[in-house]
Amino acid sequence: MGNQSSKKIYGMNMFELYKYMGIWYEYARYDVPYEKGCVDAKANYSQNHDGTITILNTCFRPNSNTVKGIGKEVFLNENIGEFEVSFDLFNLFWGSYIVLYTDYNNISYVTDNDLKTFWILTRKQQYLKN
């Protein structure tokens, strides 16, 4: 496989941040180590007074407890769905969060700038049928 980061991944144009706020449920994802074994994952986005965004991610791991992660996002461009996000306590490590598409009411497609993560998010909790 070639170097995937050689091409720029662009976020959705004419992105409206206030419409994106609220709860999004994970419908499908690429498996990533920090979500291993997670089911019923959801993220709640809320805007802070300083313009940053707080993300409360939760999921359930069978034979374990509910897992929570609180992150902080910084909006990079007012009109494009591209963010930097950090989930560490001191905000030392940041990653990209790119909204490829959303209709704000039903579905959202999200990735990072290396295409190592990908989520399909929905406003209503739904499950894939096997």
Secondary structure, 3 states (H helix, E strand, C coil): CCCHHHCCCCCCECCCHHHHCEEEEEEEECCCHHHCCCEEEEEEEEECCCCCEEEEEEEECCCCCEEEEEEEEEEEECCEEEEEEECCCCCCCCEEEEEEEECCCCEEEEECCCCCCEEEEECCCCCCCC
